[in-house]
Amino acid sequence: MTTPFGTRTRTHTRTLTRARAVLAVLGTLGLALAAAAAPASAAGPTPVTPTQLFNAYQNCSTDADRPTYVWAGTGLVVEGIPATTDATDNPSLTVRYQVWPVADPTQTTTVTRIGSVSGFEAPSSLPADALADGHTYAWQAQTVAGGTPSDWSAPCYVTIDNTRPAKAPTVSSPNYPPDTWNQGGEPVEFKLDADGDKDVTGFEFSWQQALPVIGTNIGDHGIPQPQDPYADTRYFARADAPGGSATIHLVPPTGSGPMTLWVRSLDRAYNGSEDTEYMFLVRSTAPTVTPDNPSPGFGDTVTFTLRPDPGVQAVSPVVGYSVKTLDGSTVDVAAGADGTARADLTLDGIAGERVDVTSKSANGWVSDAGSWSIGYDTTPTITSDVYPENGSGGGAGVPGTFTFTPKAKGVASYTYSFNGDPEATVDAGADHTASIDWTPPAAGDYCATVYATSASGIQLQPYYYCFTVN
């Protein structure tokens, strides 16, 4: 490790996770090692050479000069779809898979899958001890129906690569160096370098330490759907040559603070190297948020002026803002040519409001949030002519009047309960106050719980008014 916020290589033993898929089919499925001799012919449907051939859930390569590189440390899953010429018949089929080293075709190993279903992938596993690391192999498939074999498929070629790249990549950035606070506003340029390790053909990276798993989806009839991971430029970059480098441009997940990018090298079989961490620091790029009323209350409509961080605006103009309020709702506001914007918000948080605003620049940079908040009281005021708060008065059977007065605007009603009795609601008058008469059934301590409801249906903060009945 060079510095607290520099480039460093973290030692670990994580290996590339391999996706595995299991196809459920009708009938009994079995695996058996068998000799390559074909059984005698028998009457029945004519078998068809298997189609849709895959190895390690990747496409079969029929080009001996361009084999598919695969990891086969625990064996190699090969598969194909068996069938017969009689589409109305659905016999239990057998699929044979035969593999041999390209350097010595006489050394064959055959694996048989019995109980396969016509029209569905029939996976089997070539044994790991028949597949030496670094060697190239050919394999083919054959359908057997009623003792009659089909023609063999054209060979598929694979090179076994069970060894991960020897070195972690070197990671650097010309515009966000480590060990110092950087002005944010432009995407981070990273150079990922294999330092000449010819085993490396690409890189995987993420702002999270757990890098994405490279897997394959399984479609209808159990057919794998392999995709080139390098097509997903959010996490993968192909090297410009074996052992070469790649340059990527990323917007950090947050607009400021310590940032870490995790990177590892990948070989042609997608085995991953050790990880390299690149850590750097970004100053705050938050916009300013200014209300036209510095002390608003519940129900007030406030105009907020949003202004970009000057450093961000200088790098790339701010084109808009995302405004999030305390209830989680978000509104997007377009910015003017100078990067400023205005947003009108009606405050409806029952105990106050908070506004978080992030800016977005033309180059894709998203800032950290600038915030504004305020607290206020929306509980009602409660008074009584007979039963004063925190005092005593009246008596059992002696009625008392309780008056509710709002602290918030637009109150439409009040809901109340004494000592947990069922709630009752009374409408507010034109002055937004209300009064009720209540008679205690017995002497003792009581607490009234009262809350107001706004004209828009928002239930405001409750108030607890306690007293003693003589």
ChimeraX attribute file (.defattr): number of C-alpha atoms within 10 A of each C-alpha:
attribute: neighborCount
match mode: 1-to-1
recipient: residues
	/A:1	10
	/A:2	9
	/A:3	10
	/A:4	11
	/A:5	19
	/A:6	18
	/A:7	22
	/A:8	19
	/A:9	20
	/A:10	12
	/A:11	11
	/A:12	9
	/A:13	8
	/A:14	10
	/A:15	12
	/A:16	18
	/A:17	13
	/A:18	15
	/A:19	12
	/A:20	12
	/A:21	14
	/A:22	8
	/A:23	13
	/A:24	11
	/A:25	15
	/A:26	9
	/A:27	10
	/A:28	10
	/A:29	15
	/A:30	12
	/A:31	15
	/A:32	12
	/A:33	14
	/A:34	12
	/A:35	13
	/A:36	14
	/A:37	7
	/A:38	11
	/A:39	11
	/A:40	9
	/A:41	12
	/A:42	12
	/A:43	9
	/A:44	14
	/A:45	19
	/A:46	18
	/A:47	24
	/A:48	22
	/A:49	22
	/A:50	28
	/A:51	19
	/A:52	14
	/A:53	25
	/A:54	22
	/A:55	26
	/A:56	26
	/A:57	25
	/A:58	20
	/A:59	16
	/A:60	23
	/A:61	20
	/A:62	16
	/A:63	12
	/A:64	15
	/A:65	8
	/A:66	11
	/A:67	18
	/A:68	24
	/A:69	22
	/A:70	22
	/A:71	22
	/A:72	23
	/A:73	16
	/A:74	13
	/A:75	16
	/A:76	22
	/A:77	17
	/A:78	24
	/A:79	30
	/A:80	29
	/A:81	26
	/A:82	28
	/A:83	30
	/A:84	23
	/A:85	10
	/A:86	13
	/A:87	10
	/A:88	8
	/A:89	12
	/A:90	13
	/A:91	17
	/A:92	18
	/A:93	21
	/A:94	27
	/A:95	29
	/A:96	28
	/A:97	25
	/A:98	19
	/A:99	23
	/A:100	20
	/A:101	21
	/A:102	17
	/A:103	11
	/A:104	9
	/A:105	11
	/A:106	9
	/A:107	11
	/A:108	15
	/A:109	19
	/A:110	20
	/A:111	22
	/A:112	25
	/A:113	23
	/A:114	19
	/A:115	19
	/A:116	26
	/A:117	23
	/A:118	24
	/A:119	17
	/A:120	21
	/A:121	26
	/A:122	28
	/A:123	27
	/A:124	23
	/A:125	19
	/A:126	24
	/A:127	18
	/A:128	14
	/A:129	11
	/A:130	16
	/A:131	24
	/A:132	16
	/A:133	17
	/A:134	12
	/A:135	13
	/A:136	20
	/A:137	24
	/A:138	22
	/A:139	25
	/A:140	23
	/A:141	28
	/A:142	24
	/A:143	31
	/A:144	30
	/A:145	24
	/A:146	18
	/A:147	17
	/A:148	19
	/A:149	22
	/A:150	20
	/A:151	14
	/A:152	17
	/A:153	18
	/A:154	18
	/A:155	19
	/A:156	23
	/A:157	25
	/A:158	28
	/A:159	24
	/A:160	22
	/A:161	24
	/A:162	18
	/A:163	17
	/A:164	21
	/A:165	23
	/A:166	14
	/A:167	20
	/A:168	25
	/A:169	29
	/A:170	21
	/A:171	25
	/A:172	19
	/A:173	17
	/A:174	10
	/A:175	14
	/A:176	21
	/A:177	19
	/A:178	22
	/A:179	15
	/A:180	13
	/A:181	16
	/A:182	17
	/A:183	17
	/A:184	27
	/A:185	30
	/A:186	22
	/A:187	17
	/A:188	18
	/A:189	16
	/A:190	20
	/A:191	16
	/A:192	27
	/A:193	24
	/A:194	28
	/A:195	14
	/A:196	14
	/A:197	18
	/A:198	13
	/A:199	22
	/A:200	33
	/A:201	24
	/A:202	28
	/A:203	25
	/A:204	26
	/A:205	23
	/A:206	17
	/A:207	18
	/A:208	12
	/A:209	13
	/A:210	9
	/A:211	16
	/A:212	14
	/A:213	12
	/A:214	15
	/A:215	17
	/A:216	19
	/A:217	14
	/A:218	16
	/A:219	9
	/A:220	10
	/A:221	16
	/A:222	21
	/A:223	20
	/A:224	22
	/A:225	15
	/A:226	15
	/A:227	14
	/A:228	10
	/A:229	18
	/A:230	15
	/A:231	11
	/A:232	10
	/A:233	14
	/A:234	13
	/A:235	16
	/A:236	23
	/A:237	23
	/A:238	22
	/A:239	21
	/A:240	13
	/A:241	14
	/A:242	17
	/A:243	19
	/A:244	19
	/A:245	24
	/A:246	19
	/A:247	16
	/A:248	15
	/A:249	14
	/A:250	17
	/A:251	18
	/A:252	19
	/A:253	13
	/A:254	16
	/A:255	22
	/A:256	22
	/A:257	15
	/A:258	14
	/A:259	18
	/A:260	19
	/A:261	20
	/A:262	20
	/A:263	29
	/A:264	29
	/A:265	35
	/A:266	27
	/A:267	23
	/A:268	19
	/A:269	22
	/A:270	25
	/A:271	23
	/A:272	26
	/A:273	27
	/A:274	21
	/A:275	26
	/A:276	24
	/A:277	24
	/A:278	23
	/A:279	22
	/A:280	21
	/A:281	20
	/A:282	20
	/A:283	17
	/A:284	22
	/A:285	27
	/A:286	24
	/A:287	26
	/A:288	19
	/A:289	23
	/A:290	16
	/A:291	17
	/A:292	12
	/A:293	12
	/A:294	9
	/A:295	11
	/A:296	18
	/A:297	25
	/A:298	23
	/A:299	18
	/A:300	16
	/A:301	15
	/A:302	19
	/A:303	15
	/A:304	19
	/A:305	16
	/A:306	25
	/A:307	22
	/A:308	29
	/A:309	20
	/A:310	15
	/A:311	16
	/A:312	25
	/A:313	21
	/A:314	11
	/A:315	16
	/A:316	17
	/A:317	23
	/A:318	32
	/A:319	22
	/A:320	22
	/A:321	28
	/A:322	16
	/A:323	23
	/A:324	18
	/A:325	20
	/A:326	16
	/A:327	11
	/A:328	9
	/A:329	8
	/A:330	14
	/A:331	12
	/A:332	14
	/A:333	17
	/A:334	17
	/A:335	21
	/A:336	13
	/A:337	10
	/A:338	12
	/A:339	24
	/A:340	21
	/A:341	20
	/A:342	18
	/A:343	17
	/A:344	12
	/A:345	17
	/A:346	14
	/A:347	20
	/A:348	20
	/A:349	21
	/A:350	21
	/A:351	15
	/A:352	17
	/A:353	20
	/A:354	15
	/A:355	21
	/A:356	20
	/A:357	23
	/A:358	24
	/A:359	35
	/A:360	24
	/A:361	22
	/A:362	14
	/A:363	15
	/A:364	16
	/A:365	26
	/A:366	28
	/A:367	28
	/A:368	21
	/A:369	24
	/A:370	21
	/A:371	18
	/A:372	16
	/A:373	12
	/A:374	15
	/A:375	15
	/A:376	16
	/A:377	15
	/A:378	25
	/A:379	21
	/A:380	23
	/A:381	16
	/A:382	20
	/A:383	16
	/A:384	15
	/A:385	12
	/A:386	17
	/A:387	24
	/A:388	19
	/A:389	17
	/A:390	12
	/A:391	13
	/A:392	16
	/A:393	17
	/A:394	18
	/A:395	19
	/A:396	14
	/A:397	13
	/A:398	16
	/A:399	16
	/A:400	19
	/A:401	14
	/A:402	18
	/A:403	16
	/A:404	24
	/A:405	19
	/A:406	24
	/A:407	17
	/A:408	21
	/A:409	14
	/A:410	18
	/A:411	28
	/A:412	22
	/A:413	22
	/A:414	26
	/A:415	16
	/A:416	21
	/A:417	16
	/A:418	18
	/A:419	11
	/A:420	11
	/A:421	10
	/A:422	8
	/A:423	11
	/A:424	11
	/A:425	15
	/A:426	16
	/A:427	16
	/A:428	21
	/A:429	12
	/A:430	9
	/A:431	11
	/A:432	20
	/A:433	20
	/A:434	19
	/A:435	18
	/A:436	13
	/A:437	10
	/A:438	13
	/A:439	13
	/A:440	17
	/A:441	12
	/A:442	13
	/A:443	14
	/A:444	13
	/A:445	14
	/A:446	18
	/A:447	17
	/A:448	19
	/A:449	19
	/A:450	24
	/A:451	22
	/A:452	33
	/A:453	22
	/A:454	20
	/A:455	12
	/A:456	11
	/A:457	11
	/A:458	14
	/A:459	17
	/A:460	23
	/A:461	16
	/A:462	18
	/A:463	18
	/A:464	17
	/A:465	18
	/A:466	18
	/A:467	17
	/A:468	18
	/A:469	21
	/A:470	16
